[in-house]
């Protein structure tokens, strides 16, 4: 794998983080619950086990699970 297929982008100035899968935007997540729902809708029903795996998820520009404004 060339990189993690799921990217959680840096926090926005107003809060939330954009989530992409293989470059496709899934939405703006404001917490782990949003992230898990986006991934479930993308066909990953067991996403809870993946979100801390760097082979699956790359957290950019901030700590993992940090959802506040930049």
Secondary structure, DSSP 8 states (H G I E B T S, - for coil): --S-SEEEEEE-TTS-EEEEETTEEEEEESSHHHHHHHHHHTT-TTGGGTTT-TTTEEE-SS-TT--S--
